[in-house]
Amino acid sequence: MLFLLLIIIVKQHQSNAQGLLKVSGKQIVNEKGRNIILRGVGLGGWMLQEGYMLQLSGLGMQHRIRAQMVELIGEDSTRTFYDTWLANHTRRIDIDSMKAWGFNSVRLPMHYNLYTLPVEQEPVAGKQTWLEKGFQMTDSLLAWCKANNMYLILDLHAAPGGQGNDNNISDRDPAKPSLWDSEANRLKTIALWKKLAERYTNEPFIGGYDILNEPNWGFADLVNDKNGLNEKGNEPLKQLMVDITKAIREVDTKHLIIIEGNGWGNNYNGILPPWDNNMVLSFHKYWNFNTQEAIQHILDTREKYNVPVWLGETGENSNVWFTEAVRLLEANNIGWAWWPLKKLGNNNPMQVLSNKDYDKVLAYWSKRGPQPSKAEAYNGLMQLAAATRLENTIIKRDVLDALFRQPFSRSTLPFKTHVIKNGAEVKAVDYDLGINGAAYQDTDTADYHISNGKRGGNRGRVYRNDGVDITTDPAALNSYIVNHTAAGEWLQYTLDVVQGGKYKVKLNYNANKENGRLSLYVNNSNTKKVTVPKGSDWQALEINDVELKKGANTLRIYIDSGEMDLRSLQFTTVK
């Protein structure tokens, strides 16, 4: 069954790794000079946890999460948890699966503390103590990428001291000197990159060095512009990146160096022109429109400086947004790395599942419940560490389809096989896979709040990641319903009918606000228009004499008016 889940081979526009990547004008090319579009994903949450990935609020930095664990289960058990987490979260099977799905690259968000000691723990000030853990993990990941002909991009996600005021991202402790407040932290950052470059200088499957993730620091005005969005000079950031580049080039003249601007990667004021002839500009994109205008700033920068650009991080939205983004990016010859591969949450290729004891831990940490026992807390955390293994996650077929097939195709596919015979039931949430307007129609499909101030999209954020609103079924465990329907919306189902003829279709619904109207279309022909009576609870609406042919049929439910919840359709043969 596991391998059946993994075989989600979609129509791919895939580039195979063929030697070192390098810059050729505005393109990233391989050693044969072939243009390469990187289609990758970031391994967020592996070396560096962010609170939201664990469904935490208010405990976003990893060092705080760890401290809370120590209070509950003790230092030894906490160390066991993290050892297990690191061993389970990303393994060879994850990279093999990513390759099968269509990815050709991996972005590794590194936490410096797996490679070297924090400056305050160094036995001799100014000396660098190297830790094998991080290097060994990177070596293993590189071997898995090489086996799959995939590029590995190293990303310093948590730099010594922390590189921004968005503390969760870099595990920054504001009680200690930041990267920008400490010469020792800056020197350690430079030394770490030189050490990595020495180790991987001859590795053709290292795609590049993403030297500092999402710096966000108000150098000129730390009070009113703490994240550096309006920074005009960026002198400390540029100087550090120049110094890192120099250290890398002392030992490695081959690999791409990838830089990011201030303000979470997008503010390049004062940083350019590039100071290296094998450099790529990264930008990050979240929650804005997927229009040419939305990326025009980076296209203009690419043109002005004749340098390639790469979308180093994006995601955390609906499938509609994902499909729009990939279509836009690839039309403009921009590669991408989605974020993240897996987490507790729905809008990524793999969903990590919680457990009852971990839910108790979350409730206690958020002051919604009593303190769990040490045994409960330890069991919940260890179950969570086990849940990160690929075979224990839910593979989100709809997300993968949105990334790789839907940007280039209007065709639909069955989300599940619906064999229709007497008594067969189809869950309303199991409508077809495909783009909005082909597999379904929804009027509020994605979160564009950076562009329009509205946090729209899938309100339920469970089961599937399309624009369709889905929530848990209050009447059944591990079951889901479509809700918040609106006039003009519809859902399509591909049916495999065993015996052609007339059927009675019983729609299980709840319309507690108003009477509604819906239409049933079979094979693109209007079959029935029916009234959906208002009621205080779930009820069945019978639609009689629905003609289905033997074999493949498409059935669409159109919401003509009214808001209703939909649970299922049941098919009964008419004699």
C-alpha positions, 0 to 999 in steps of 0.5 A: 500500500505504501508504494501505491501511495508513492506512485504519484507520477504526474506529467513532468517538465523535469530537468536531470542534473548534469554536472555543476550548476553555473551562471550564464547571463540571466540563466542557471545552466548545467555543465552542458549549457542547458537551461535548468529550472530548479523545482525543489522543496525545503526541508523545513522543520528537520534541522530547525523547528518553527513553532507553527509547524508543530501547531504551537503558538507563542513558543516559536523559537526552537530553543524555547520549545526545547526548554519547555520539553525539558520542563516536562520530561527532563534533559535526557528524554528531551535529547532522546526526542531530538535524536529520534526527530532528526533520524526520522524526519528526512530519510532516503525514502523521502528523497526517493519519493520527491524524485518520483513526484517530480522534484529535481532539487532539495533546499536544506535549511541548516541550523548552525548549532548542528555544525559548530558550538554557539560562541558563548560555549566555545572553550577558547574565544575566537576558536571554532569547534566543529560538530560532526552531527550536522556534517554527517547529516548533510553528507547522508542527504547529499548521497541520497540526492546524488542517487536520485540525480537531484541537486542539493542547495545548502541554506543557512537558515539559523545563523550564529546569533540569529539574522533577523527580528522574526525570531522563529525563523532563525531560532534567535534568542533576543537575550543574546547578541544577534548576528549583527551585534557580535563580531564573534557571531559574524566570524563564526558564520564566515568560518562555517561557510568556508568549512562547508565549501572545503568539504563540498568543493568537488561535489557536482550535486551541490547546487549552490550555497544559499548563504543567509536565509531571510535576513530581516533587520532594521540597520538604520531604524531598528524601532520603526523598521525592525525587519528591514523592509524600508532599509535603504543602505543594507551595508552590514548585510552586504559586507557580511555576504561579501566576506562569506563569498570571499571565504568560500572562493578561497576554497571553492571557485565552482559552486553558485553563491545565492544571496537574499535581500533584507526584509525576508529576502526581497529588499536589495537596496544598496546590495547590488550589483553582484560582486561574484560572476557565479551568483544568483539572486533569491527572492521569497514570495508569500500571500500575494497575487500571482501576476506579472506585476507581482514579480516585476521587481525581480524581473527588472532586477534580473534584467538590470544586472544580467543575473539569474533569479530563483524563488528560494521559498514559497508556499503556505497557501492553497492549491489554486495559489500553487498552480498559479505561482508555478505557471507564472514562475516557469513562464518567466524561466524562474526556478522554485523551492516550495516550503516545506516538505512536511509539517502538522498541517495540510498545505504541503506534500506530506502531512504529519499527524498529531496524537492524543498525548501530544495534543495534551502537551499543546493544550498545556503549553497554550494554557488551555489544559492541565499539565500532562504527566511526564509519561503522557508528555514523553509518549506524545512527543515520541509519537510525534517524532515517529509520525514524521516518518514518510510512511506515517504521514499523509501524502497529499496527492492534491498538493503534488498534482497542483505543483506538477500537473495542473499548471500545464493541464486543464484535464481532471483526474479522479481523486478517488475511484468511485465504482457506482452500483446499487447502494454506492456512496460518494463522499462530497469531499472526494471530487476530482483533481484539477484546477479551479474551473475544471474539477470544481468551481470556488469563488474564494480560492486563496490567501492574497492578504499581502496584496489585498488584505484578505486572508481568503481561501479554504476556511477549513484547511483539512483533508484537501488544499483546494479552494473548496471549504472543507471541515471535519464531519461532526458526526463521524470520526476521520470524516469530512464535509464540504461547507460554506458553499456559495451560488455559482460554485460546483463540484465534479465527480468521475464515476465508474458505473457498473450498470447503465440505467436510471438511478436515484441519487440521495444527497446528504446535506445540511442547510440551516440558514436558508432554502437553496437551489442546486442543479445536477449535470451528468456528462455536461448535460443538465439533468435536474434542478431541485430545491434544497429545503432549509432545515435544522439538521442533516437530511436527505434530498432525493433526486430521482431518475438520474440517467448514467451510462455504463463506464465513465461518467462525470457528475457535477453538483451546481450550487444555484443559490443558498449556502449548504453543507454537503456530506455524501451522495448515495446511488440506488438503481431504479428498477 
